[in-house]
């Protein structure tokens, strides 16, 4: 792919906004409801676009329901943890730690998908490990808690990526993306119901300005490139 470096650069830029948006929303919404509104809006935007293009195929969802259930649960867990982490660490630290997703992806590639790594990939994994230890073992229990939340989120997201690579590569991308974000929103709704009404909060006027922007940039644009 000739434009691969450009795509990767744009993806890294968009990825860096995830924790910035999440930190902006922490003032207005608890972590799980915030994630639910973001993924819900992303699902709505995607569904409206694909309905207009007449491309939605619900047969794909029916045929691969266990796959989408697994993907939705993993991404919902990862998203909830990442939204919670910004209550303990700043967006910059969280963004750096989140790059360890690549390390986990490489590990799943080696031990599960039986992929072979190049020297540069091994070097990158080593650098990521050094970064993990440098950030995670700084003084302060709050920082360590935030770091652990980001690492747990990265692990779940990497596992989701491995599941998709193993079982979802032959699927129509547009419908895969719709049912991926939709299943994620479904499990986030379950998380909210499990937490109870005491943790529920409707967005304020300011939050409604941030939510659609995050749904479009952080979910749709970023994940399509990913």
LOTOR-293110 format. One line per 4 residues: their letters; for each residue x, y, z of C-alpha. Coordinates in nm, 3 decimals, always signed. Example, Ala and Ser with C-alpha at 12.3 -4.5 7.8 and 13.67 -1.06 7.14 Angstrom:
as	+1.230/-0.450/+0.780 | +1.367/-0.106/+0.714
//
This chain:
xxxx	+0.000/+0.000/+0.000 | +0.168/+0.321/-0.123 | -0.005/+0.551/+0.124 | +0.047/+0.327/+0.428
xxxx	+0.285/+0.571/+0.609 | +0.037/+0.855/+0.562 | -0.254/+0.642/+0.685 | -0.055/+0.534/+0.991
xxxx	+0.042/+0.894/+1.067 | -0.321/+1.009/+1.046 | -0.433/+0.713/+1.257 | -0.180/+0.795/+1.529
xxxx	-0.296/+1.157/+1.526 | -0.662/+1.061/+1.558 | -0.582/+0.802/+1.825 | -0.413/+1.069/+2.032
xxxx	-0.744/+1.255/+2.057 | -0.920/+0.964/+2.231 | -0.799/+1.043/+2.581 | -0.827/+1.418/+2.520
xxxx	-1.196/+1.378/+2.441 | -1.244/+1.135/+2.729 | -1.084/+1.380/+2.971 | -1.306/+1.661/+2.844
xxxx	-1.615/+1.447/+2.905 | -1.516/+1.343/+3.257 | -1.648/+1.676/+3.391 | -1.993/+1.612/+3.245
xxxx	-2.051/+1.235/+3.250 | -1.943/+0.922/+3.439 | -1.713/+0.692/+3.234 | -1.959/+0.422/+3.121
xxxx	-2.250/+0.653/+3.029 | -2.003/+0.873/+2.839 | -1.877/+0.573/+2.644 | -2.236/+0.462/+2.578
xxxx	-2.337/+0.796/+2.430 | -2.026/+0.810/+2.211 | -2.071/+0.458/+2.073 | -2.446/+0.503/+2.044
xxxx	-2.403/+0.815/+1.831 | -2.137/+0.642/+1.620 | -2.378/+0.352/+1.561 | -2.654/+0.594/+1.462
xxxx	-2.429/+0.785/+1.222 | -2.306/+0.464/+1.059 | -2.656/+0.316/+1.033 | -2.796/+0.632/+0.872
xxxx	-2.516/+0.640/+0.615 | -2.545/+0.270/+0.526 | -2.924/+0.294/+0.509 | -2.887/+0.579/+0.263
xxxx	-2.643/+0.365/+0.061 | -2.874/+0.061/+0.099 | -2.587/-0.157/+0.216 | -2.707/-0.295/+0.550
xxxx	-2.718/-0.676/+0.555 | -2.866/-0.808/+0.879 | -2.792/-1.162/+0.760 | -2.426/-1.094/+0.841
xxxx	-2.519/-1.018/+1.202 | -2.732/-1.332/+1.231 | -2.465/-1.556/+1.080 | -2.186/-1.419/+1.299
xxxx	-2.371/-1.336/+1.621 | -2.118/-1.505/+1.858 | -1.835/-1.320/+1.683 | -2.000/-0.981/+1.722
xxxx	-2.094/-1.061/+2.082 | -1.729/-1.132/+2.164 | -1.605/-0.825/+1.978 | -1.868/-0.600/+2.134
xxxx	-1.793/-0.720/+2.486 | -1.417/-0.674/+2.445 | -1.441/-0.326/+2.294 | -1.702/-0.219/+2.550
xxxx	-1.472/-0.329/+2.829 | -1.172/-0.157/+2.672 | -1.365/+0.165/+2.615 | -1.507/+0.175/+2.968
xxxx	-1.161/+0.128/+3.117 | -1.005/+0.396/+2.898 | -1.275/+0.646/+2.992 | -1.224/+0.563/+3.360
xxxx	-0.845/+0.595/+3.338 | -0.847/+0.970/+3.262 | -0.980/+1.032/+3.612 | -0.638/+0.923/+3.741
xxxx	-0.385/+1.011/+3.469 | -0.350/+1.295/+3.222 | -0.437/+1.246/+2.857 | -0.073/+1.252/+2.740
xxxx	+0.038/+0.976/+2.976 | -0.267/+0.769/+2.890 | -0.203/+0.811/+2.516 | +0.157/+0.695/+2.552
xxxx	+0.058/+0.391/+2.757 | -0.219/+0.306/+2.511 | +0.043/+0.247/+2.242 | +0.116/-0.078/+2.425
xxxx	-0.183/-0.212/+2.234 | +0.074/-0.278/+1.961 | +0.277/-0.488/+2.203 | -0.024/-0.700/+2.296
xxxx	-0.122/-0.734/+1.929 | +0.227/-0.865/+1.851 | +0.202/-1.112/+2.140 | -0.133/-1.245/+2.018
xxxx	+0.010/-1.261/+1.667 | +0.301/-1.477/+1.782 | +0.133/-1.709/+2.029 | -0.217/-1.741/+1.883
xxxx	-0.211/-1.645/+1.516 | +0.138/-1.793/+1.463 | +0.267/-1.489/+1.281 | +0.635/-1.415/+1.227
xxxx	+0.780/-1.084/+1.340 | +1.042/-0.869/+1.173 | +1.337/-0.721/+1.360 | +1.183/-0.373/+1.365
xxxx	+0.866/-0.509/+1.525 | +1.067/-0.677/+1.799 | +1.257/-0.352/+1.857 | +0.930/-0.162/+1.883
xxxx	+0.798/-0.414/+2.135 | +1.109/-0.365/+2.348 | +1.070/+0.012/+2.345 | +0.704/-0.025/+2.442
xxxx	+0.800/-0.242/+2.739 | +1.051/+0.016/+2.860 | +0.782/+0.283/+2.835 | +0.539/+0.072/+3.038
xxxx	+0.781/+0.030/+3.325 | +0.894/+0.393/+3.315 | +0.539/+0.527/+3.344 | +0.370/+0.260/+3.554
xxxx	+0.621/+0.257/+3.837 | +0.630/+0.630/+3.904 | +0.557/+0.729/+4.265 | +0.189/+0.757/+4.353
xxxx	-0.085/+0.497/+4.382 | -0.327/+0.709/+4.176 | -0.090/+0.719/+3.878 | -0.033/+0.344/+3.903
xxxx	-0.409/+0.280/+3.912 | -0.461/+0.494/+3.604 | -0.175/+0.317/+3.428 | -0.322/-0.024/+3.509
xxxx	-0.660/+0.083/+3.371 | -0.499/+0.194/+3.044 | -0.297/-0.128/+3.018 | -0.607/-0.340/+3.084
xxxx	-0.794/-0.142/+2.818 | -0.507/-0.193/+2.572 | -0.502/-0.566/+2.641 | -0.876/-0.604/+2.575
xxxx	-0.854/-0.396/+2.258 | -0.560/-0.601/+2.130 | -0.752/-0.921/+2.201 | -1.044/-0.782/+2.002
xxxx	-0.806/-0.704/+1.714 | -0.674/-1.061/+1.721 | -1.028/-1.203/+1.721 | -1.118/-0.984/+1.423
xxxx	-0.803/-1.086/+1.239 | -0.870/-1.454/+1.308 | -1.242/-1.470/+1.234 | -1.358/-1.151/+1.061
xxxx	-1.123/-1.071/+0.774 | -1.350/-1.205/+0.500 | -1.652/-1.005/+0.615 | -1.798/-0.707/+0.428
xxxx	-1.628/-0.412/+0.595 | -1.921/-0.169/+0.605 | -2.150/-0.416/+0.777 | -1.872/-0.541/+1.001
xxxx	-1.811/-0.187/+1.121 | -2.180/-0.116/+1.181 | -2.237/-0.430/+1.384 | -1.907/-0.384/+1.567
xxxx	-1.998/-0.040/+1.699 | -2.358/-0.148/+1.751 | -2.264/-0.452/+1.959 | -2.022/-0.236/+2.159
xxxx	-2.301/+0.012/+2.235 | -2.527/-0.280/+2.337 | -2.279/-0.409/+2.594 | -2.212/-0.058/+2.723
xxxx	-2.587/-0.027/+2.780 | -2.577/-0.352/+2.976 | -2.289/-0.214/+3.185 | -2.495/+0.098/+3.261
xxxx	-2.796/-0.113/+3.364 | -2.576/-0.329/+3.588 | -2.430/-0.019/+3.757 | -2.777/+0.112/+3.836
xxxx	-2.948/+0.448/+3.813 | -2.721/+0.609/+4.074 | -2.441/+0.617/+3.814 | -2.663/+0.739/+3.530
xxxx	-2.647/+1.097/+3.410 | -2.786/+1.275/+3.105 | -2.542/+1.490/+2.906 | -2.547/+1.865/+2.957
xxxx	-2.554/+2.116/+2.674 | -2.174/+2.134/+2.662 | -2.140/+1.756/+2.660 | -2.370/+1.736/+2.358
xxxx	-2.117/+1.949/+2.169 | -1.834/+1.705/+2.248 | -2.017/+1.373/+2.204 | -2.095/+1.393/+1.827
xxxx	-1.744/+1.518/+1.754 | -1.589/+1.230/+1.949 | -1.823/+0.978/+1.787 | -1.723/+1.098/+1.440
xxxx	-1.350/+1.154/+1.488 | -1.254/+0.901/+1.753 | -1.484/+0.614/+1.654 | -1.577/+0.640/+1.287
xxxx	-1.273/+0.806/+1.125 | -1.016/+0.649/+1.359 | -1.155/+0.294/+1.356 | -1.213/+0.292/+0.979
xx	-0.844/+0.372/+0.932 | -0.749/+0.110/+1.192
//
